[in-house]
Amino acid sequence: MFDIKELFEKGFHYGHRKWRSSPKMNEFIFCEKWGISIIDLCKTTHMFENAMNALHACVKKGGKVLFVGTKHQAAELIAQTATNCGQYYVNKRWLGGTVTNNFSTISLPINKLNKMEKDEESGYVDKFTKRERLDFSKKKDKLLSLLSGIRHMGGVPDMLIVVDPKREGIAIKEAKLWNIPVIALADTDTPEPSMITHLVPGNDEGQGSIHYFLQKCEETILDAQKHMEVSKEAAKESNAQKKALREAMNLNTTTEAKSETEGQVQQ
């Protein structure tokens, strides 16, 4: 599924400088060159494939996936990828408690945002002064920027996909507490790789490697969704056949019972 040459061309092998690398990531480092850690792409290909298999299985069962990446190199790509495959994303700032305290952290602000939009549509905001309308607009825009990617998620996700686990450490800790599996593109500065369920060692700073990682995630999700739809159609067809068979058997039983009754009457 993954070619080492392709990963190399995307810059997956570039890690951080030696003094920035985490000792816990040493097992994924192939060598050092000019003071920069070079990631072992043989291990990356194997772990990348395992991660995509886990993602496929999750989505095929109808699981919800939350993309997390707030660094400027990843923010736009995260939103685009999640939107393309009908999933959810956080690309501005992770709100503490998004997973562990979902109701007060997410549900209440979303309800507030919905109310603000209704007030705007009903014309209630038109009664405000110019200063009040400006404050209203700022609050609404802030809520939209933070919640637009998760406002329709409904509850907690079934899997997280993270770019730069060092930066998104709080998200990973919350997922760990709730036993939510995490797939992460992890550079050599990742402090706690053991907390990541499916770690993909690679460059989480370069646009090329981030885009490639998210592109593969998107392709896997779309493929899993197709399989899920096929399975649903097959299940519907199977249920319809079973229903038709039951009706036919009931009809035969009714006919046989009627025949026996008529025979007894004639005797």
C-alpha positions as CSV (number, residue, x, y, z in Angstrom):
1,M,0.0,0.0,0.0
2,F,2.8,2.4,0.8
3,D,6.0,2.8,-1.2
4,I,9.2,3.9,0.6
5,K,10.3,5.9,-2.4
6,E,7.0,7.8,-2.4
7,L,7.4,8.5,1.4
8,F,11.0,9.7,0.7
9,E,9.8,12.1,-2.0
10,K,7.3,13.6,0.3
11,G,9.9,14.3,2.9
12,F,8.6,11.8,5.5
13,H,12.2,10.9,6.6
14,Y,13.1,14.3,8.0
15,G,13.0,14.4,11.8
16,H,14.1,17.2,14.1
17,R,17.6,18.1,15.2
18,K,19.2,15.7,17.7
19,W,18.8,18.1,20.6
20,R,15.1,18.4,20.0
21,S,14.4,14.7,19.5
22,S,12.8,12.6,22.3
23,P,14.8,9.6,23.5
24,K,11.5,7.6,23.4
25,M,11.5,8.0,19.6
26,N,15.0,6.5,19.1
27,E,13.6,3.2,17.9
28,F,12.1,4.9,14.9
29,I,15.3,6.8,14.0
30,F,17.4,5.2,11.2
31,C,20.5,7.5,11.5
32,E,21.6,11.1,11.9
33,K,22.8,13.4,9.1
34,W,24.1,16.9,9.6
35,G,22.7,16.8,13.1
36,I,19.2,15.9,11.9
37,S,17.4,12.7,12.9
38,I,16.5,10.6,9.9
39,I,13.3,8.5,10.4
40,D,13.3,4.8,9.5
41,L,10.8,4.6,6.6
42,C,10.8,0.8,6.6
43,K,9.1,1.0,10.0
44,T,6.9,3.9,8.9
45,T,5.4,2.0,5.9
46,H,4.5,-1.0,8.1
47,M,3.0,1.2,10.9
48,F,1.2,3.4,8.4
49,E,-0.5,0.4,6.8
50,N,-1.6,-0.9,10.2
51,A,-3.0,2.5,11.1
52,M,-5.0,2.7,7.9
53,N,-6.4,-0.8,8.4
54,A,-7.6,0.2,11.9
55,L,-9.1,3.4,10.4
56,H,-10.9,1.4,7.7
57,A,-12.4,-1.0,10.3
58,C,-13.6,1.8,12.4
59,V,-15.4,3.7,9.6
60,K,-16.8,0.5,8.1
61,K,-18.7,0.0,11.4
62,G,-20.1,3.5,11.2
63,G,-17.5,5.1,13.6
64,K,-17.0,8.9,13.7
65,V,-13.5,10.2,13.1
66,L,-12.2,13.5,14.5
67,F,-9.2,15.1,12.8
68,V,-7.0,17.3,15.0
69,G,-4.3,19.7,13.8
70,T,-4.0,23.3,14.9
71,K,-0.6,24.2,13.6
72,H,-0.6,26.6,10.6
73,Q,0.9,24.0,8.2
74,A,-1.9,21.6,8.9
75,A,-5.0,23.7,9.8
76,E,-6.4,24.2,6.3
77,L,-5.6,20.7,5.1
78,I,-7.3,19.2,8.2
79,A,-10.5,21.1,7.5
80,Q,-10.5,20.2,3.8
81,T,-9.8,16.5,4.4
82,A,-12.5,16.1,7.1
83,T,-15.0,17.9,4.9
84,N,-14.2,15.8,1.9
85,C,-15.0,12.6,3.7
86,G,-17.9,13.8,5.8
87,Q,-16.0,13.7,9.2
88,Y,-15.2,16.2,11.9
89,Y,-12.2,18.4,12.7
90,V,-10.6,20.8,15.2
91,N,-8.1,23.1,13.5
92,K,-8.1,26.3,15.6
93,R,-7.7,25.3,19.3
94,W,-8.5,22.2,21.2
95,L,-11.0,23.0,23.9
96,G,-10.1,21.2,27.1
97,G,-12.9,18.7,27.9
98,T,-14.0,18.2,24.3
99,V,-13.9,14.4,25.0
100,T,-13.9,14.1,28.8
101,N,-16.5,16.8,29.5
102,N,-18.4,16.9,26.2
103,F,-21.7,18.4,27.4
104,S,-20.4,21.6,29.1
105,T,-17.5,22.1,26.8
106,I,-19.2,21.4,23.4
107,S,-22.9,21.0,23.8
108,L,-23.6,24.2,25.7
109,P,-21.5,26.5,23.4
110,I,-23.2,24.8,20.3
111,N,-26.6,25.5,21.8
112,K,-25.5,29.1,22.3
113,L,-24.3,29.4,18.7
114,N,-27.6,27.9,17.4
115,K,-29.6,30.5,19.5
116,M,-27.4,33.3,18.1
117,E,-28.1,32.2,14.6
118,K,-31.8,32.0,15.2
119,D,-31.8,35.5,16.8
120,E,-30.0,36.7,13.6
121,E,-32.5,35.1,11.3
122,S,-35.5,36.3,13.2
123,G,-34.4,39.9,13.0
124,Y,-34.0,40.2,16.8
125,V,-30.4,41.4,16.4
126,D,-31.5,44.3,14.2
127,K,-32.9,45.9,17.4
128,F,-29.4,46.1,18.8
129,T,-27.2,49.2,18.8
130,K,-24.2,49.4,16.4
131,R,-21.9,48.5,19.3
132,E,-24.1,45.6,20.5
133,R,-24.2,44.2,16.9
134,L,-20.4,44.4,16.6
135,D,-20.0,42.5,19.9
136,F,-22.6,40.0,18.8
137,S,-20.8,39.4,15.5
138,K,-17.4,38.9,17.2
139,K,-18.8,36.4,19.7
140,K,-20.6,34.5,16.9
141,D,-17.4,34.4,14.7
142,K,-15.3,33.1,17.6
143,L,-17.8,30.3,18.4
144,L,-17.9,29.4,14.6
145,S,-14.1,29.3,14.3
146,L,-13.9,26.9,17.3
147,L,-17.0,24.8,16.8
148,S,-17.7,24.7,13.0
149,G,-15.8,21.4,12.6
150,I,-17.5,19.6,15.4
151,R,-21.0,21.2,15.9
152,H,-22.8,18.3,14.1
153,M,-20.6,15.5,15.6
154,G,-23.1,14.6,18.4
155,G,-21.2,13.0,21.3
156,V,-17.6,11.8,21.4
157,P,-15.7,10.5,18.3
158,D,-14.7,6.8,17.8
159,M,-11.2,7.6,16.6
160,L,-8.8,10.6,16.5
161,I,-6.4,11.4,13.7
162,V,-3.7,13.8,14.9
163,V,-1.0,15.8,13.2
164,D,1.8,16.7,15.7
165,P,1.0,14.8,18.9
166,K,3.4,17.0,20.9
167,R,1.3,20.0,20.1
168,E,-2.0,18.2,20.6
169,G,-1.0,16.5,23.8
170,I,-4.2,17.4,25.7
171,A,-6.4,15.8,22.9
172,I,-4.4,12.6,23.1
173,K,-4.6,12.5,26.9
174,E,-8.4,12.9,26.8
175,A,-8.7,10.2,24.2
176,K,-6.6,7.9,26.3
177,L,-8.8,8.4,29.3
178,W,-11.9,7.4,27.3
179,N,-10.1,4.5,25.4
180,I,-10.5,6.2,22.1
181,P,-7.9,5.0,19.6
182,V,-5.5,7.6,18.1
183,I,-3.7,7.6,14.8
184,A,-0.9,10.2,14.8
185,L,1.7,11.5,12.4
186,A,4.5,11.7,14.9
187,D,7.9,13.4,14.5
188,T,11.0,12.6,16.5
189,D,10.1,15.2,19.2
190,T,7.0,13.2,20.3
191,P,7.4,13.0,24.1
192,E,5.1,10.0,24.8
193,P,4.7,7.7,21.8
194,S,3.3,5.0,24.0
195,M,0.1,7.0,24.4
196,I,-0.6,6.8,20.7
197,T,-2.5,3.7,19.6
198,H,-1.4,3.8,16.0
199,L,1.8,5.8,15.6
200,V,3.0,6.8,12.2
201,P,6.6,8.0,12.4
202,G,7.2,10.9,10.0
203,N,7.8,14.5,9.4
204,D,4.9,16.5,10.9
205,E,6.3,19.9,9.9
206,G,6.4,19.7,6.1
207,Q,3.4,20.4,3.9
208,G,4.2,17.6,1.6
209,S,4.3,14.9,4.3
210,I,1.2,16.2,6.1
211,H,-0.8,16.4,2.8
212,Y,0.2,12.8,1.9
213,F,-0.7,11.5,5.3
214,L,-4.1,13.2,5.3
215,Q,-4.7,12.2,1.7
216,K,-4.3,8.5,2.6
217,C,-6.6,8.9,5.6
218,E,-9.2,10.4,3.3
219,E,-8.9,7.7,0.7
220,T,-9.2,5.0,3.4
221,I,-12.3,6.6,4.9
222,L,-14.0,7.0,1.6
223,D,-13.3,3.4,0.7
224,A,-14.6,2.2,4.1
225,Q,-17.8,4.3,3.6
226,K,-18.4,2.6,0.2
227,H,-17.9,-0.9,1.8
228,M,-20.4,0.2,4.6
229,E,-23.0,1.2,2.0
230,V,-22.5,-2.1,0.1
231,S,-22.9,-4.0,3.4
232,K,-26.1,-2.1,4.2
233,E,-27.6,-2.8,0.8
234,A,-26.7,-6.5,1.1
235,A,-28.3,-6.6,4.5
236,K,-31.5,-5.0,3.2
237,E,-31.6,-7.4,0.3
238,S,-31.0,-10.4,2.7
239,N,-33.8,-9.2,5.0
240,A,-36.2,-8.7,2.1
241,Q,-35.5,-12.3,0.9
242,K,-36.0,-13.7,4.5
243,K,-39.3,-11.8,4.8
244,A,-40.5,-13.1,1.4
245,L,-39.5,-16.6,2.5
246,R,-41.4,-16.3,5.8
247,E,-44.5,-15.0,4.0
248,A,-44.3,-17.9,1.5
249,M,-44.0,-20.4,4.3
250,N,-46.9,-18.9,6.2
251,L,-49.0,-19.0,3.1
252,N,-48.1,-22.7,2.5
253,T,-49.0,-23.5,6.2
254,T,-52.3,-21.7,5.9
255,T,-53.1,-23.5,2.6
256,E,-52.3,-26.9,4.1
257,A,-54.4,-26.2,7.2
258,K,-57.3,-25.1,5.1
259,S,-57.1,-28.3,3.0
260,E,-57.1,-30.5,6.1
261,T,-60.1,-28.6,7.4
262,E,-62.0,-29.1,4.1
263,G,-61.1,-32.8,4.1
264,Q,-62.4,-33.3,7.6
265,V,-65.7,-31.6,6.7
266,Q,-66.2,-33.8,3.6
267,Q,-65.7,-36.9,5.8
